[in-house]
Amino acid sequence: MTSHHYLHTGQRTCHADDGREVPCEGSGQDASFAVGTSWPEPRFELRDDEVMDSLTGLIWSRSANLAEFPLTWQEALDFVATMNREQRFGRRDWRMPNRREMRSLLSLQTKLPALPERHPFIHVFNGWYWTATTAAISPAHAWYVALDGARMFYGGKDQSFMLWPVRGAGLSVVPRTGQSLCYDAAGKVVSCIGSGQDGEFRYGAPWPEPRFEILHASVLDRLTRLLWRRSASLTPQPVVWREALAAVAELNHEGAGSTWRLPTLNELEALVDCAAHSPALPSGHPFSDVQDIYWSSTTSLFEPDWAWALYLEKGATGIGQKRFAQFSVWAVATFDSII
């Protein structure tokens, strides 16, 4: 299992603009490269009321609905604190997952739920699950992940969604989110001590310092070992998905020095700093021409005529119809393969 500090999306098939399955070879799509930390087989180990994810080292409750009903964000944090006081399943280190930990469970090849095939979990709800990560763009909101089709957005902390507790520090394949502050339900900064929030634990692989290294017209992300074009806008204006793939292929024909590709959704998401917004990139980043929304090479298997995109102003992951010229293009290469 090769470790990259970002995960393989799980995508195995390639799809045309209308959603038809097409051969992957030469398509430039996610499944033609299969980049990121690969999944072990079997991936999950069932341990009574817990499941160990061999990919990340994180241990999840086998039941994805221990609370039995939706909770507000603070109620979800309080529920986990009660689990620890009562030593649920003999443990006292349960917590609400941060947004990268919650996303680490996702498979972008499946839907309803968007979890790896043959997973051993029970009581999975095909809806939104809270994370312990506050939305920097609007701190009265927190990030949540939809298990029906894998989107990630943020909801008001006063709204009620599902909770899936996790424990363990995990392996170093999932990076930290970058969040270091903690916030109450109104969005006010509070002490992190005992809060149970992302900013208290800061779990995940630490970011190197400095994180980015400029290499001529490219930038090396020393966290993921990915090489990004320094100019984060490969096309003069937003394009349809097919044109995004073609623009990166053209870059390679021009002999631009690397094997460039359209990034997978997980590669794009790994750029996000959850302490920042507009754009949600680490402070002092060296990129130019940063746009709002970027196409990924990953198809949405929920609706295969749609593809995944990163909403960089907010840091959200969503989808766009492949035939609408609405998103921008940012090229990436695997640094280790070109040195």
N, C-alpha and C positions, 0 to 999 in steps of 0.2 A: 504494500500500500504506500504509494508516494504521497508525501505531505506537502501541501502548497499554501497553507493558511487561508484557503478558501475551498469550498467543497464542489465536487462534481454535482451537476444539477439532477442527475438521474435520467436525463433525456436520451432516448435510444433511436428515435425515429425523426425523419425530416419531412417537411410539409411545404407544399406550394402555397401561393397567395390565396387560393380558394380552399385550402385545408387538406387537399389530397395528399396522401403519402407519396413521396418521391425518393429516388435513390439518394443516399447521403454523399456519396463520393463526388468531390468537386463542388458541392453545394455551398460551402462556406458556413453551413449552419452548425449549431451547437453539437449535435450528435456526430458530425463528421470529424470533430476534434477530440471530444470526450476529455476535456481538460478539468483540472481540479483534483483534489484528493479523492482517489477512487474508493468505492464502497467495498468493505470486506464481505465475504459470503461464508456463513450467514452473517447478516448485519446485526441482528438483535439476539440477546440472550435473556430468556425469561427466568426471573428469580422470584418465584411466588408472587408477591404484590408489586414487584418492581420489574423494570426492563432496562438492561444495560445496552446502550448503543455502542457497539464496538468501533464505529467510525469516529465518534467524538469522545468516548469515555464517559459521557453523561448518563446518569441513572434517572429514569422517569417513572412516575407511578404508572402501573399497568392500566389503571382506569383513567381515562382522559376526562372524567367528570366526577371527581371525588366530592365536589361541593353539591352536586345534584341539581343545581340551578344557576343561572347567571348571577354575577356579583358586580358591584361597582369596583373600581380600581382599588380603592382603600379597603373595601371588604375582602377583596382577593388577597391583598397583602396581609390583612388580619387573619384570614383563614389559614394561611401558611404559617403564621406565627403561632396559632393555636395548635396546628399539626406538630410543631416542634416542642411546644410545652407538653403536649400529651404523648410525645415520642411515637408518633404514628408509624406503624410498621417497624418499630424499634429504632427509629432514627430521629435526630433533632437538627438535621442540617438541610431540611427542605427549603426551597425558595421559589419565587416566581421567576421563570426564565427571562433572560434579557432577549432582545429582539433577534440577535444572531443565533442564540441557542434555540429559540422557537423555530426560526427558519431552517435550522440544521436538520430538523425532522422531515422536511418537505421532500417529496419527489415531484419533479416537474414533468414526469411522464404519466402521472395518474391524476385522477379527480374523484371527488365524492367518496372518500377523502383523498387529498393530495399527499398521501403517505406512501412509503415504499411498499411494494407488493409483498404479501405474506407477513406483514407486520403482526406482532402478537398483542396489540393494544385492544382494549375493550371500551365500550361506552364513548366512542369517538363521535363528537358532534360536528356536523358539516356547517360550521359557522365560525364566528370570530372568537379568537383566544387572546386574552391579555398578555402583554409582556411587562417586565419591570422597568422598561426604558421609556422615559418621558419624551414627548415630541418637542425638540428645541424650538421649532418654529411657533409653537403654541403650547406652553407648558401646562395648561389646564387639560391637556390631552396626553394620552399615552399611546404607544404603538401597539397595534394588534394585528394578528395574522389570521387569515381566513382559511380554514381547512377544507372548504369545498373545492377551491381552485388555486389556492396559494398566494393570493394577493396580500400585500402588507400596507396598511395605512394607519391613521391614528383616529381615536375616538375620544369624546369627552370623558373625563375620569368619573363623571357623575352618571354615565350610562352603564348598563349591565351587560357583561360578556362572560365567556367561559374562562376557567382556570385549569392549567395543567402543570402541577408541581414537578420540579426537577431537583436533583441534588448532585453534589460532586463538582470538583473544579474542572473536570474534563481534560482532554488532551489539548495540545497546542494547535490543533487544526482550525479551530474557530477563533478569529481575532476578537479582541475587545471592541466594544462599540465606540469608545471615545468619551462616553458620558462620565462625568466626575462629580456633578452636583445632584442633589436630591430636591424634590418638589412636592408640595402638598396638592390636594385635589383642586385647589384654586389656581395653581401654577406658581405659588410663592416658594422661594428657595427656603429649605429647612435643613436641619442637621441630618446627615446621613446615618448617624449612629443608631442602630436598631430599626432603621426604616425598612429594611428588606428590599431596597431598590437597587437597580443597576449601579447607580453611582456609589453605593456603599460597598458592593462586592467587587465590581470591576473585573469580573471573570473573563478569561479568554487570553489568547496570545498577546503579550505586550507589543506595542509599536516600537520599531527601532527609532533612534534619534540621531540624525534627522531621518525622517521617514522617506523623503524623496531625494533623488540624485539626478541632476540634469546631465543628460548625455546627448549633446548636440541638439537635434530636433526632437529628441525623445526624453522621456522621464522614467527612471526606474523607481518603482514602488518597492522599497526594500522589505516591506512586510510580506507581500505576496510574490515577489520576484517576477512581477509582470512589468513589461515595458509599454508605456502609453505614449502616443503622440503628444508632444507638448501642446500643440494646437488642438483643442478639444472640439474642433468643427471641421470635418473633412469635406463637407459639401457647403456651397454658398447659402443654401436655404434648406428647410426641412424636406425630407424625401419619403417616398414609399419604401417599404421594407426591402423589396427586391433591389431597388436602387442603392440602398445602404450596403447590401451584400456586394453589389457590383462595384461600388466606389472603393471598397477595401481591396477587392480583387485587382482593380486597376492600379492601386498603389503598389502592389507586388509586381505587376507588369512593368512599372516604371523603374523597378530596381531600387526601391527606397531603403534597402539595406537590411530588412528583416522580413520574416514571414508574418505579415500583418493579417489580422482577422477581425471580424466583428465580435466584440466580447460577449460571453455568456452573461445571463442575468446575475449569476453569483459573482462573476468578476467585476461587473459594474457596482454591485452592492457593496463589495469589499472596500471600495473607495470612500464610502460614506463615513463621516464623522458625526456621531449622534449628539455632539455638543454644539454643532453648527447648523446653519441653514442659509439659504439664498447666496451662494450654494452650500450644500451640506458636505463640504470638503474640508479636510484638515486645514487649520489656520496656517498661513504662510506657504500654501501649496504653490507650485511654480507653473500651473497651467494657464494658458491664454484662450480666449474665444470660448469661454465656458457657456454652454446653452442650458436650457431648462430640462428638456426631456430627450433621452437617448434610447435608440433602438438597441436591443440585444439580439443575439443570434438564436435565441431560445424561443421556440413556438409555445403558445399556450395550448396545452392539450385539452383544456376545458372547452376551447373553441379554436380549432387549429387554423382558421383563417385569421387569427389574431396572433400577435407576438408580444413577448414581454418587453417592458421598457423601464428605465430608471427615471423617476421624477426627481431631478437633482436639487431643485430649489428646496423641496421638502425632505428628500431622502427616502421617498416612498417607492414601492415597486408595484407597477400596474401593467395594463395591457393596452395595445392599440390595434386597430384593424389594419392588416398588412397593406391593404390597397389605398389607404389614406396617407397623403403626404403631410405628416404632422410632426415627425420626430427627427432629431439630429443624429450625426454619425461620429463616433470616436473610435479610432483604431487601436488595437492592442496586439502585443506579441509576447510569447513566452521567452523571457530573458535567457534562461539556462540553455535554450536550444540554439542560441545564436552567438554564444561566446566561445 
